[in-house]
Amino acid sequence: MENAENLKPEESLRLIDSMINTAKNKLADDGFHLIFWGWLVFGAAMSHYITIMMNIPYGYAVWPILMPLGGIISGFYGYKQVKKDKVKTYIDVYLGYLWGAFAIGMVLTLVCMPKHGIANTYFFLMILYGIATFVSGGLLNFKPLIIGSLFSFACAGISVFIGESAEQLLIISVALLFSYIIPGHLLRAKYKSQNV
Amino acid sequence: MFKDLDPILHSQLRLAVISLLVSVKEAEFTYLKEQTDATSGNLSVQLQKLKEAGYIEIEKKFKDNYPQTICKITPGGINAFEEYVKNIKSYLTKH
């Protein structure tokens, strides 16, 4: 692009429109964190459920092992991404605040788990999933995330009626499948198609 | 005919840069170069003009031992851009 000074008004508007659209259409999320956390928590919940069904002791041990490990991997990936990005959009900033608040809420909910009781905690976890994916879907203008978040809210509501049972683990797996895993893979496919 | 138009913005490359920066929080020099297809030399000169007009801020840093130039629009730059768009639109409605 050269520095022609004799721009016509129509050309100016076309140029502004094209540059703004270039920046606006940059998809701010590659779906990595949704896919990674979706499968990790899904896998942990299913393993825990299977150990309960097969009467294998200490099945809950998957949580304190996998979740901190997930935090380290996810944090490392996020750090690398931030360093690699050549542009920071306002959506990047808002998503950062949203998922930061989500992480704090998640850690607090898990720390308070013994106080609230394990069965009651699933409700709050799924509400947090629902809020984070609903707002992310809105910011990214990505309907599968918004629809998926509704499954999380619905599963949270259902979990209240399940009570103290291993089936809570199945409910949270369904919430993750629809609000994280499926939208995450769809988001990644869209991101890749934009960056071919 | 264009007497109301800001001469700093009424230039293809500077207008493209400001239009990109108005939509993002900040952008690296390499991103602006890729999106505008400008040469490094020309882009540097035009960025300097925008900076001197107070429309953008330029921050020079190091990333993995390589120099990195980050550009950000200022509130003055946003006002100038809005004024420019308003003037262009009013010209188009009159003609």
Interface residues (C-beta under 8 A of the other chain):
Chain A: M1 E2 N3 A4 E5 L7 P9 E10 S12 L13 L15 I16 M19 I20 T22 A23 K24 K83 K86 V87 K88 T89 Y90 D92 V93
Chain B: F2 H10 S11 Q12 L13 R14 L15 A16 S19 L20 V22 S23 V24 K25 E26 A27 E28 T30 Y31 E34 Q35 T36 D37 A38 N42 Q46 K63 D64 Y84 V85 I88 K89 Y91 L92
